[in-house]
Amino acid sequence: MTKDELRSTARQLGIDLVGFTTVERVDRRLPAGLRFSNISQDLPVFLALAKHIPTGIMGAADSDPKRMACSLVHRALEEACAELAYHLESHDHMAVCLPSLAMDFKHKTELGNTPAGQASIDLRMAAVEAGLGTLGLNNMLLTPRFGPRIYLCGMLTNLEAEPDPPLQRQLCLGLQECGRCAAVCPGDAIPRRAPRGASLQSVRRLDEAACARHSQPYGPQAFSDAIQRLAEQQDERAQSSQIQGSATSQLWYHMTVLRQGAFTGCSRCLQVCPVGEDWDKLSESPHRRQDLPDSAKPYMERGLVRIDNFSGDRGAA
């Protein structure tokens, strides 16, 4: 099987982007605990797979239906990845799927696949090496075709394939030229100030705990916090009230039924990023036009580039 044949099959299954790299190349960029060689020594090729989030979902104003719709995109991607693995094995190759929302509970290097449930940091780094895109100001993967409005999963295989080259240009415009994601982040988790002329690499970061509180209101950390509050509650009547309350029902529903949607509560940074061929269509949405006031632009103050946060939940820059 050739790379072109595999790409064609992947697209027939509903996977929009496919990139090839090697496990060895990706492992150089990952801490020891996250390296893909820990999974298998016999599968040296890594496939980065992505499915775009439909523009209609990104243009929606109500967060609950948006979470449900995004959970279906995650599920469709994971099912397509599984079908692609079976296809490879039917042609005498081996393959292992790496789900879009796989979490590292051993090392806990990040809190629940932030930002916006796009994928774990190891999958995002692998996608960069496989040429799918580059990292943005908040460490989210940006792609030329869909900007950050994609979900990722991966696959290890022993199919012989030449790696694709990483993109040579940064897609993110950076804080000095854009900063939209920082201006709308409700957790103020994205840097809003930097020295003038600073490189994107030196500014790029994300407060993952702050991001998780908004992007995963019913995610693993919220579930853990709820259990802790119950354990610390000494009043039996109050404890019973908490157990039977709507918050507990919501957590149970999202963690057991909706599942993938538990990671996709906030997608504001995805919605305002101007990178991607889909941006012109997305920006036509009346809801999108209200995301940023006209004054939400970077400015200079005391030798620093700054942008104000308009989300209503401002914290430290």
Rosetta silent file (secondary structure, phi, psi, omega in degrees, C-alpha in Angstrom):
SEQUENCE: MTKDELRSTARQLGIDLVGFTTVERVDRRLPAGLRFSNISQDLPVFLALAKHIPTGIMGAADSDPKRMACSLVHRALEEACAELAYHLESHDHMAVCLPSLAMDFKHKTELGNTPAGQASIDLRMAAVEAGLGTLGLNNMLLTPRFGPRIYLCGMLTNLEAEPDPPLQRQLCLGLQECGRCAAVCPGDAIPRRAPRGASLQSVRRLDEAACARHSQPYGPQAFSDAIQRLAEQQDERAQSSQIQGSATSQLWYHMTVLRQGAFTGCSRCLQVCPVGEDWDKLSESPHRRQDLPDSAKPYMERGLVRIDNFSGDRGAA
SCORE:     score description
SCORE:     0.000 S_00000001
   1 L     0.000  137.614  179.979    0.000    0.000    0.000 S_00000001
   2 L   -97.663  168.446  176.645    1.258    3.490   -0.879 S_00000001
   3 H   -60.847  -41.996 -178.415    0.823    6.767    0.994 S_00000001
   4 H   -64.535  -39.290  178.409   -1.564    8.043   -1.688 S_00000001
   5 H   -64.552  -40.956 -179.909   -3.697    4.911   -1.436 S_00000001
   6 H   -68.053  -41.228  177.118   -3.882    5.242    2.336 S_00000001
   7 H   -60.566  -42.738  179.946   -4.759    8.948    2.126 S_00000001
   8 H   -61.766  -43.145  178.603   -7.525    8.149   -0.353 S_00000001
   9 H   -64.714  -41.804  179.713   -8.971    5.491    1.952 S_00000001
  10 H   -60.712  -42.780  179.971   -8.783    7.843    4.926 S_00000001
  11 H   -67.329  -35.134  175.980  -10.704   10.536    3.070 S_00000001
  12 H   -63.877  -28.504  178.953  -13.358    8.032    2.029 S_00000001
  13 L   -84.251   -4.669  177.756  -13.776    7.274    5.736 S_00000001
  14 L   101.369    9.065  177.042  -14.300   10.970    6.524 S_00000001
  15 L   -88.431  126.548 -172.401  -10.795   11.943    7.658 S_00000001
  16 L   -86.142  -37.021 -175.396   -9.906   15.348    6.205 S_00000001
  17 E  -129.248  136.906  178.576   -6.166   15.622    6.833 S_00000001
  18 E  -134.184  126.957  176.974   -3.473   12.933    6.913 S_00000001
  19 E  -129.150  146.808 -178.399    0.184   13.509    7.702 S_00000001
  20 E  -114.041  137.927  170.495    3.094   11.063    7.935 S_00000001
  21 E  -151.951 -173.452  178.963    6.106   11.237   10.204 S_00000001
  22 E  -111.899  151.269  176.606    8.259    8.861   12.230 S_00000001
  23 H   -60.900  -39.375 -179.337    7.976    7.952   15.880 S_00000001
  24 H   -59.512  -42.500 -178.066   11.688    8.694   16.267 S_00000001
  25 H   -67.880  -40.584  179.616   11.241   12.245   15.001 S_00000001
  26 H   -69.336  -41.157 -177.086    8.265   12.969   17.245 S_00000001
  27 H   -58.642  -27.994  179.268    9.876   11.412   20.309 S_00000001
  28 L   -64.118  -23.780 -176.690   12.687   13.972   20.138 S_00000001
  29 L   -99.418   -0.545 -174.794   10.148   16.696   20.944 S_00000001
  30 L  -114.653  148.423  172.580    8.350   14.879   23.765 S_00000001
  31 L   -64.745  157.866 -172.059    9.250   14.239   27.415 S_00000001
  32 H   -53.237  -39.589 -175.857   10.228   10.641   28.178 S_00000001
  33 H   -70.773  -17.379 -176.502    6.851    9.720   29.664 S_00000001
  34 H  -105.964    2.113 -173.948    4.885   10.775   26.577 S_00000001
  35 L   -69.363  140.085 -176.789    7.008    9.220   23.838 S_00000001
  36 H   -70.341  -21.064  176.485    5.183    7.009   21.368 S_00000001
  37 H   -65.660  -17.230  174.970    7.985    4.456   21.432 S_00000001
  38 H   -66.797  -25.655 -177.764    6.698    3.579   24.921 S_00000001
  39 L   -79.155  -44.872 -179.103    3.608    2.118   23.238 S_00000001
  40 L  -156.830  141.282  174.210    5.402   -0.083   20.719 S_00000001
  41 L   -94.175   -5.066 -173.891    8.918   -0.699   19.423 S_00000001
  42 L  -104.842   -1.557 -176.018    7.557   -2.412   16.292 S_00000001
  43 L  -123.127   88.713 -169.072    5.503    0.424   14.790 S_00000001
  44 L   -85.483   -8.548 -176.192    7.931    3.139   13.630 S_00000001
  45 E  -106.475  137.180  178.708    5.582    5.287   11.500 S_00000001
  46 E  -113.349  132.039  174.482    3.144    7.842   12.932 S_00000001
  47 E  -108.245  123.120  172.853    0.015    9.014   11.110 S_00000001
  48 E   -95.280  125.071 -175.038   -1.526   12.309   12.205 S_00000001
  49 E  -122.485  138.942 -177.837   -5.237   12.343   11.354 S_00000001
  50 E  -139.515  145.676  174.145   -7.634   15.286   11.573 S_00000001
  51 E  -127.573  134.059 -176.161  -11.336   15.946   11.018 S_00000001
  52 E   -80.964  152.506  176.068  -12.687   19.467   10.731 S_00000001
  53 L   -86.614  123.424 -177.750  -15.471   20.856   12.881 S_00000001
  54 L   -53.109  141.753 -176.714  -18.393   21.874   10.621 S_00000001
  55 H   -59.330  -33.505  179.537  -18.711   25.631   10.207 S_00000001
  56 H   -60.909  -35.658  177.681  -22.325   25.515   11.383 S_00000001
  57 H   -67.665  -44.358 -178.253  -21.217   24.274   14.798 S_00000001
  58 H   -65.340  -26.088  179.895  -18.612   27.009   15.107 S_00000001
  59 L   -87.419   -0.301 -177.323  -21.234   29.619   14.239 S_00000001
  60 L   -78.920  148.474 -177.935  -23.643   28.434   16.940 S_00000001
  61 L   -97.346  -26.201 -175.450  -24.289   30.600   19.996 S_00000001
  62 L   -88.411  122.699 -173.226  -25.649   27.996   22.463 S_00000001
  63 H   -72.020  -30.930 -177.591  -22.865   26.055   24.207 S_00000001
  64 H   -66.694  -52.884  175.495  -24.908   22.941   25.117 S_00000001
  65 H   -61.141  -31.800  179.248  -25.876   21.922   21.555 S_00000001
  66 H   -63.872  -43.399  177.811  -22.366   22.893   20.482 S_00000001
  67 H   -60.382  -43.091 -179.103  -20.855   20.432   22.985 S_00000001
  68 H   -64.209  -43.622 -179.878  -23.165   17.684   21.760 S_00000001
  69 H   -65.168  -40.529  179.491  -22.350   18.376   18.110 S_00000001
  70 H   -66.671  -32.728  177.968  -18.616   18.486   18.810 S_00000001
  71 H   -63.492  -33.874  178.479  -18.818   15.172   20.647 S_00000001
  72 H   -68.831  -33.961  177.485  -20.173   13.603   17.451 S_00000001
  73 H   -66.131  -44.964  175.937  -17.196   14.952   15.488 S_00000001
  74 H   -56.841  -47.417 -176.804  -14.800   13.383   18.002 S_00000001
  75 H   -63.527  -43.168  179.994  -16.678   10.094   17.824 S_00000001
  76 H   -61.431  -39.497  178.773  -16.736   10.084   14.012 S_00000001
  77 H   -64.997  -45.680 -178.978  -12.981   10.684   13.924 S_00000001
  78 H   -64.351  -39.338  178.526  -12.225    7.872   16.354 S_00000001
  79 H   -67.454  -38.751  177.602  -14.469    5.442   14.464 S_00000001
  80 H   -65.383  -38.339  177.672  -12.847    6.391   11.155 S_00000001
  81 H   -61.952  -42.498  178.818   -9.412    5.876   12.703 S_00000001
  82 H   -62.856  -41.709  178.837  -10.444    2.380   13.833 S_00000001
  83 H   -64.494  -37.414  178.670  -11.712    1.538   10.345 S_00000001
  84 H   -66.596  -36.921  177.289   -8.452    2.750    8.841 S_00000001
  85 H   -64.339  -42.713  176.979   -6.505    0.510   11.230 S_00000001
  86 H   -62.588  -38.050  179.065   -8.594   -2.494   10.176 S_00000001
  87 H   -62.565  -43.878  177.676   -7.955   -1.555    6.537 S_00000001
  88 H   -61.144  -43.658 -177.734   -4.208   -1.513    7.140 S_00000001
  89 H   -69.139  -27.322  176.156   -4.317   -4.868    8.877 S_00000001
  90 H   -70.014  -15.300  176.239   -6.325   -6.339    6.004 S_00000001
  91 L  -107.642   27.138  172.619   -3.294   -5.479    3.857 S_00000001
  92 L    68.763   26.391  171.867   -0.889   -7.280    6.215 S_00000001
  93 L  -110.765  162.466  175.404    0.257   -4.218    8.157 S_00000001
  94 L  -106.008  151.692 -178.879   -0.094   -3.578   11.883 S_00000001
  95 E  -154.795  146.465  175.725   -1.704   -0.474   13.381 S_00000001
  96 E  -130.160  126.303  178.318   -2.616    1.004   16.760 S_00000001
  97 E   -82.450  142.490  174.786   -5.137    3.851   17.124 S_00000001
  98 E  -118.193  102.720 -172.385   -4.425    6.758   19.475 S_00000001
  99 L   -60.075  155.117 -177.181   -7.801    8.351   20.348 S_00000001
 100 L   -62.929  -29.752 -176.439   -8.296   12.084   20.111 S_00000001
 101 L  -113.643   28.769  174.815   -9.035   12.382   23.827 S_00000001
 102 L   -63.150  135.284 -178.676   -6.478    9.947   25.226 S_00000001
 103 L  -118.477  148.767  179.544   -5.218   11.236   28.573 S_00000001
 104 L   -98.369   96.175 -178.580   -1.968   10.635   30.394 S_00000001
 105 L   -82.940  -17.398 -178.750   -2.946    9.690   33.949 S_00000001
 106 L   -73.985  -43.818 -173.518    0.541    8.491   34.879 S_00000001
 107 L  -107.649  -20.746  178.686    2.373   11.763   34.427 S_00000001
 108 L    46.213   56.789  179.425   -0.480   14.300   34.299 S_00000001
 109 L   -79.347  -14.146  176.385    1.518   16.697   32.158 S_00000001
 110 L  -151.609  165.537 -175.745   -1.666   18.534   31.193 S_00000001
 111 L  -103.851   89.276  167.748   -5.251   18.811   32.368 S_00000001
 112 L    69.589   47.126  169.117   -7.612   17.025   30.040 S_00000001
 113 L    61.144   37.061  170.896   -6.581   17.735   26.472 S_00000001
 114 L   -72.303  154.819    1.505   -6.680   21.506   26.570 S_00000001
 115 L   -90.066  142.605  172.162   -7.080   23.712   24.603 S_00000001
 116 L    57.228   24.788  177.031  -10.730   23.231   23.596 S_00000001
 117 L    68.611   19.889 -176.044  -10.478   19.435   23.517 S_00000001
 118 L   -65.597  -43.831  178.434   -8.469   19.504   20.287 S_00000001
 119 L   169.059  167.052  176.553   -6.090   16.730   21.382 S_00000001
 120 L   -68.561  161.737 -176.278   -3.359   15.918   23.882 S_00000001
 121 H   -63.241  -33.599 -179.906   -0.054   17.773   23.603 S_00000001
 122 H   -68.006  -36.943  177.178    1.750   14.714   22.229 S_00000001
 123 H   -69.603  -36.394  178.459   -0.744   14.394   19.358 S_00000001
 124 H   -66.427  -42.654  178.298   -0.484   18.117   18.601 S_00000001
 125 H   -64.175  -38.992  178.951    3.313   17.956   18.527 S_00000001
 126 H   -65.230  -37.952  179.041    3.163   14.892   16.281 S_00000001
 127 H   -64.753  -35.480  175.463    0.800   16.688   13.892 S_00000001
 128 H   -62.825  -47.188 -179.955    3.327   19.527   13.612 S_00000001
 129 H   -63.617  -30.046 -178.434    6.079   17.040   12.734 S_00000001
 130 L   -85.522    2.973  173.787    3.760   15.378   10.192 S_00000001
 131 L    84.095   13.107 -179.751    3.237   18.672    8.375 S_00000001
 132 L   -75.533  -27.356 -177.734   -0.423   19.257    9.232 S_00000001
 133 L   176.199 -162.489  178.727    0.177   22.719   10.696 S_00000001
 134 E  -133.789  163.460 -177.505    1.936   24.809   13.325 S_00000001
 135 E   -82.391  142.478  178.990    1.183   25.731   16.928 S_00000001
 136 L   -91.709 -170.594 -177.211   -0.661   28.928   17.759 S_00000001
 137 L   -59.043  -31.279 -177.907   -0.325   31.391   20.624 S_00000001
 138 L  -104.163   23.113  179.201   -2.178   28.982   22.959 S_00000001
 139 L    65.448   19.757  174.604   -0.336   25.824   21.797 S_00000001
 140 L   -89.687  146.122  178.291   -3.300   24.789   19.641 S_00000001
 141 E   -75.241  129.193  173.302   -2.618   23.270   16.229 S_00000001
 142 E  -109.050  137.218  179.358   -3.477   25.592   13.316 S_00000001
 143 E  -118.602  150.412 -179.266   -3.889   24.148    9.822 S_00000001
 144 L   -61.226  -33.059 -174.077   -3.829   26.003    6.485 S_00000001
 145 L   -86.079  -43.289 -173.427   -7.238   24.663    5.458 S_00000001
 146 L  -119.252    9.049 -175.223   -9.278   24.739    8.672 S_00000001
 147 E    58.149 -137.343  178.637   -7.244   26.880   11.065 S_00000001
 148 L   -89.746    3.826 -171.204   -7.614   25.426   14.590 S_00000001
 149 L   -85.445   59.934  179.690  -11.139   24.121   13.910 S_00000001
 150 E  -142.841  159.016  167.121  -10.153   20.451   13.839 S_00000001
 151 E  -114.867  151.623 -173.646   -9.872   17.488   16.181 S_00000001
 152 E  -118.720  148.281  162.010   -6.876   15.163   16.056 S_00000001
 153 E  -143.663  176.699 -175.958   -6.130   11.516   16.550 S_00000001
 154 E  -139.826  172.671  178.825   -3.125    9.399   15.649 S_00000001
 155 E  -151.259  137.189  170.767   -2.010    5.973   14.538 S_00000001
 156 E  -102.511  137.532 -178.318    1.150    3.929   14.867 S_00000001
 157 E  -150.688  164.594  174.140    1.871    1.507   12.026 S_00000001
 158 L  -104.735   14.378  172.398    4.617   -0.493   10.366 S_00000001
 159 L   -62.356  130.687  178.688    3.606    0.678    6.892 S_00000001
 160 L   -77.904  119.194 -177.705    6.754    1.878    5.117 S_00000001
 161 L  -153.474  136.302  176.734    6.218    5.534    4.230 S_00000001
 162 L   -68.840  136.893  178.546    8.429    8.580    3.783 S_00000001
 163 L   -67.982  147.379  174.135    7.701   11.297    6.371 S_00000001
 164 L   -80.871  147.222  179.463    6.045   14.516    5.226 S_00000001
 165 L   -75.266  142.866  173.433    8.039   17.717    5.821 S_00000001
 166 L   -64.138  153.941  175.729    6.861   20.085    8.574 S_00000001
 167 L   -62.926  141.199 -176.852    5.478   23.439    7.445 S_00000001
 168 L   -92.182  -13.829 -179.924    8.233   26.032    7.147 S_00000001
 169 L  -116.176  144.787  176.775    6.110   29.101    7.947 S_00000001
 170 L   -76.232  131.091  179.487    4.226   29.915   11.120 S_00000001
 171 L   -83.376  -31.748 -179.055    0.474   30.138   10.542 S_00000001
 172 L   -70.104  134.016  179.153   -0.295   32.010   13.759 S_00000001
 173 L   -77.016  -16.445  176.852   -0.101   35.802   13.366 S_00000001
 174 H    84.814  173.858 -176.875    1.000   36.123   16.999 S_00000001
 175 H   -67.342  -39.214 -174.485    0.044   38.541   19.730 S_00000001
 176 H   -68.187  -32.762 -177.208    1.464   41.635   18.039 S_00000001
 177 H  -100.545  -15.717 -174.735   -0.529   41.164   14.819 S_00000001
 178 L  -142.375  -87.425  178.333   -3.655   39.449   16.140 S_00000001
 179 L    73.969   13.208 -177.442   -4.158   38.247   19.731 S_00000001
 180 H   -59.579  -42.906 -177.288   -7.842   37.485   19.189 S_00000001
 181 H   -61.421  -38.276  179.346   -7.740   34.195   21.106 S_00000001
 182 H   -68.351  -35.381 -176.499   -6.234   35.954   24.139 S_00000001
 183 H   -69.504  -27.688 -175.665   -8.833   38.729   24.007 S_00000001
 184 H  -105.473   -3.892 -175.517  -11.823   36.344   24.192 S_00000001
 185 L   -66.100  118.182 -177.319  -10.493   33.640   26.547 S_00000001
 186 L   -68.272  -22.340  177.739  -12.890   33.497   29.537 S_00000001
 187 L   -95.500    1.784 -176.576  -10.181   32.051   31.769 S_00000001
 188 L    50.022   43.976 -173.019   -7.560   34.575   30.658 S_00000001
 189 L   -91.727   -4.754 -175.644   -5.364   31.535   30.022 S_00000001
 190 L  -112.468  137.119 -175.797   -3.545   32.889   26.946 S_00000001
 191 L   -57.954  136.491 -179.182   -0.734   35.482   27.202 S_00000001
 192 L  -116.190    7.033  176.236   -1.906   39.057   26.571 S_00000001
 193 E  -148.686  150.908 -178.598    1.386   40.920   26.718 S_00000001
 194 E  -164.909  154.725  174.112    4.858   40.449   25.289 S_00000001
 195 E   -60.589  143.907  179.206    7.936   42.503   24.388 S_00000001
 196 L   -60.170  133.073  178.559    7.627   44.169   21.017 S_00000001
 197 L    81.393    2.803  179.969    9.078   41.994   18.276 S_00000001
 198 L   -64.003  144.122  179.566    9.194   38.880   20.491 S_00000001
 199 L   -69.919  153.702  177.877    9.065   35.599   18.591 S_00000001
 200 H   -58.536  -40.875 -178.671    5.905   33.522   18.704 S_00000001
 201 H   -60.246  -35.991 -178.417    7.852   30.660   20.277 S_00000001
 202 H   -76.629  -21.051 -177.592    8.950   32.849   23.195 S_00000001
 203 H   -97.418  -31.926 -172.005    5.410   34.081   23.893 S_00000001
 204 L   -57.918  126.000  172.893    3.398   30.925   23.213 S_00000001
 205 L  -171.795  171.929  179.555    1.939   29.257   26.309 S_00000001
 206 L  -150.620  131.739  170.593   -1.324   28.247   27.967 S_00000001
 207 L   -80.271   95.844 -170.960   -2.514   28.121   31.564 S_00000001
 208 H   -65.338  -35.439  179.332   -3.987   24.651   31.186 S_00000001
 209 H   -65.467  -42.658  178.717   -5.800   24.618   34.538 S_00000001
 210 H   -66.065  -40.268  177.953   -7.551   27.911   33.739 S_00000001
 211 H   -62.581  -43.454 -176.340   -8.406   26.659   30.252 S_00000001
 212 H   -63.179  -33.621 -179.217   -9.807   23.390   31.611 S_00000001
 213 H   -61.808  -27.880 -178.608  -12.204   25.161   33.962 S_00000001
 214 H  -103.213  -38.470 -178.157  -13.980   26.646   30.942 S_00000001
 215 H   -77.577  -18.446 -178.694  -13.321   24.178   28.150 S_00000001
 216 L  -135.296   64.272 -178.411  -14.295   21.209   30.345 S_00000001
 217 L   -64.221  -20.111  176.885  -17.014   22.322   32.794 S_00000001
 218 L  -123.458   27.983 -177.614  -18.104   18.685   33.079 S_00000001
 219 L   -87.628 -169.961 -175.360  -14.731   17.069   32.438 S_00000001
 220 H   -58.662  -41.103 -178.726  -12.458   14.869   34.581 S_00000001
 221 H   -67.899  -40.014  177.124  -11.154   17.679   36.778 S_00000001
 222 H   -63.464  -39.162  178.237  -14.677   18.969   37.472 S_00000001
 223 H   -64.145  -44.830  178.831  -15.755   15.424   38.318 S_00000001
 224 H   -62.076  -42.009  178.843  -12.801   14.973   40.680 S_00000001
 225 H   -63.367  -38.490  179.821  -13.535   18.309   42.387 S_00000001
 226 H   -65.519  -41.543  178.119  -17.183   17.330   42.875 S_00000001
 227 H   -62.933  -40.395  179.168  -16.219   14.023   44.488 S_00000001
 228 H   -63.834  -42.104  178.752  -13.843   15.849   46.820 S_00000001
 229 H   -62.513  -38.874  178.040  -16.564   18.289   47.883 S_00000001
 230 H   -64.805  -41.897 -178.369  -18.888   15.379   48.651 S_00000001
 231 H   -66.234  -31.319 -178.181  -16.211   13.622   50.694 S_00000001
 232 H   -86.143  -11.236 -178.722  -15.566   16.775   52.726 S_00000001
 233 L   -75.386  117.957 -177.079  -19.246   17.463   53.375 S_00000001
 234 L   -87.079  -27.920 -178.211  -20.021   16.554   57.001 S_00000001
 235 L   -80.953  116.872 -175.705  -23.766   17.303   56.944 S_00000001
 236 H   -63.652  -37.185 -179.651  -25.595   14.202   55.649 S_00000001
 237 H   -66.878  -42.792  178.394  -28.620   16.192   54.492 S_00000001
 238 H   -66.277  -37.320  178.361  -26.438   18.630   52.551 S_00000001
 239 H   -63.961  -43.162  178.978  -24.437   15.744   51.142 S_00000001
 240 H   -63.834  -38.092  179.282  -27.631   14.030   49.956 S_00000001
 241 H   -64.546  -39.859  178.407  -28.806   17.273   48.389 S_00000001
 242 H   -65.260  -41.661 -178.714  -25.533   17.595   46.468 S_00000001
 243 H   -62.543  -38.895 -176.751  -25.738   14.017   45.223 S_00000001
 244 L   -90.384    1.692 -176.750  -29.270   14.520   43.941 S_00000001
 245 L   -75.924  167.492 -177.363  -28.603   17.972   42.515 S_00000001
 246 H   -66.288  -32.260 -179.761  -28.555   18.977   38.858 S_00000001
 247 H   -62.086  -41.617  177.976  -24.769   19.490   38.866 S_00000001
 248 H   -64.394  -40.775  178.624  -24.208   15.817   39.733 S_00000001
 249 H   -62.717  -42.011  178.693  -26.642   14.764   36.998 S_00000001
 250 H   -62.362  -45.212  179.620  -24.826   16.942   34.487 S_00000001
 251 H   -61.623  -45.580 -179.975  -21.447   15.477   35.436 S_00000001
 252 H   -60.936  -44.802 -177.423  -22.765   11.919   35.203 S_00000001
 253 H   -62.366  -46.239 -176.736  -24.397   12.573   31.833 S_00000001
 254 H   -71.399  -37.541 -176.683  -21.339   14.162   30.282 S_00000001
 255 H   -78.069  -24.065 -175.828  -18.809   11.681   31.671 S_00000001
 256 H  -111.693  -31.348 -176.108  -20.809    8.554   30.806 S_00000001
 257 H  -104.500  -59.515 -176.993  -23.145    9.426   27.916 S_00000001
 258 H   -73.767  -35.935  176.198  -21.869   12.465   26.061 S_00000001
 259 H    51.842  -83.009 -175.562  -18.223   11.665   26.931 S_00000001
 260 H   -61.165  -31.082  179.520  -16.300   13.497   24.204 S_00000001
 261 H   -67.202  -17.488  177.821  -18.482   16.576   24.708 S_00000001
 262 H   -66.025  -14.366 -177.178  -17.204   16.820   28.278 S_00000001
 263 H  -104.451   -0.802 -168.515  -13.959   18.175   26.792 S_00000001
 264 L  -123.111   31.693 -174.968  -15.382   20.730   24.355 S_00000001
 265 L   -64.403  -40.996 -178.631  -17.323   23.227   26.491 S_00000001
 266 L  -115.735  130.549  177.371  -15.496   26.371   25.363 S_00000001
 267 L  -134.697   29.956 -175.621  -14.355   26.923   21.800 S_00000001
 268 H   -63.550  -37.826 -179.689  -14.010   30.703   21.718 S_00000001
 269 H   -66.492  -33.120  176.958  -10.376   30.613   20.636 S_00000001
 270 H   -67.045  -38.488 -171.272  -11.334   28.339   17.713 S_00000001
 271 H   -72.477  -25.816 -174.361  -14.173   30.625   16.687 S_00000001
 272 H  -106.033   -4.124 -178.268  -12.167   33.850   16.375 S_00000001
 273 L   -71.490  124.480 -177.148   -8.924   32.609   14.796 S_00000001
 274 L   -82.475    1.050  179.561   -8.615   34.102   11.281 S_00000001
 275 L   -78.762  138.317  175.497   -6.291   31.324   10.042 S_00000001
 276 L   119.072  146.742  178.358   -7.789   28.835    7.599 S_00000001
 277 L   -67.259  -19.106 -179.026   -9.609   28.735    4.274 S_00000001
 278 L   -84.706   -4.601 -172.555  -12.899   28.339    6.170 S_00000001
 279 H   -65.126  -39.572 -178.294  -12.570   31.695    7.974 S_00000001
 280 H   -58.605  -42.300  179.571  -14.375   33.794    5.360 S_00000001
 281 H   -69.942  -42.376 -179.341  -17.475   31.629    5.632 S_00000001
 282 H   -63.915  -39.896 -175.953  -17.318   31.433    9.419 S_00000001
 283 L   -69.589  -11.008  177.202  -16.875   35.186    9.809 S_00000001
 284 L   -75.085  -16.947 -179.062  -20.169   35.769    7.974 S_00000001
 285 L   -64.002  131.056  177.007  -22.098   34.471   10.995 S_00000001
 286 H   -57.210  -36.191  179.053  -23.830   37.331   12.885 S_00000001
 287 H   -63.762  -39.057  179.520  -22.789   35.668   16.147 S_00000001
 288 H   -65.582  -34.822 -178.223  -19.144   35.701   15.049 S_00000001
 289 H   -66.420  -20.042 -179.146  -19.313   39.402   14.220 S_00000001
 290 L   -94.092   -1.130 -175.922  -20.175   40.114   17.857 S_00000001
 291 L   -62.014  -40.837 -174.065  -17.229   38.169   19.288 S_00000001
 292 L  -128.375  129.806  170.845  -14.855   41.109   19.395 S_00000001
 293 L   -68.952  160.478 -176.815  -15.482   44.827   19.779 S_00000001
 294 L   -59.500  -26.289 -176.879  -13.647   47.049   17.307 S_00000001
 295 L   -83.874   -0.191 -179.134  -11.216   48.117   20.020 S_00000001
 296 L   -79.960   71.944 -179.266  -10.012   44.557   20.665 S_00000001
 297 L  -134.624  150.271  177.634   -6.689   45.110   18.979 S_00000001
 298 L   -61.382  148.012  177.282   -3.083   44.933   20.220 S_00000001
 299 E  -145.716  163.182 -179.468   -1.537   48.194   21.385 S_00000001
 300 E   -96.458  135.857  176.183    1.773   49.384   22.799 S_00000001
 301 E  -152.235  121.698  178.478    2.141   50.359   26.457 S_00000001
 302 L    53.113   42.998  176.104    5.396   50.797   28.407 S_00000001
 303 L    78.816    4.395 -179.353    7.409   48.969   25.793 S_00000001
 304 E  -117.428  146.625  168.542    5.082   45.969   25.701 S_00000001
 305 E   -82.227  129.816 -178.861    2.557   44.754   23.157 S_00000001
 306 E  -132.789  157.114  168.568   -0.764   44.261   24.974 S_00000001
 307 L  -141.364  138.976 -179.262   -4.319   43.268   24.208 S_00000001
 308 L   -80.778  154.800  177.441   -7.256   43.643   26.569 S_00000001
 309 L   -98.065  125.666 -176.188   -9.489   40.760   27.585 S_00000001
 310 L  -109.964   16.642 -174.946  -13.162   41.300   26.720 S_00000001
 311 L   -80.852  -15.465 -176.343  -14.565   38.031   28.044 S_00000001
 312 L    92.803   -1.069  179.726  -15.806   39.467   31.324 S_00000001
 313 L  -132.997   75.172 -174.135  -13.447   37.277   33.386 S_00000001
 314 L   -88.954  137.761  176.502  -10.158   39.154   33.488 S_00000001
 315 L  -132.788 -155.448 -179.912   -7.143   37.900   35.377 S_00000001
 316 L   -70.981  142.013  178.821   -3.396   38.344   35.244 S_00000001
 317 L   -74.457    0.000    0.000   -1.915   38.825   31.810 S_00000001
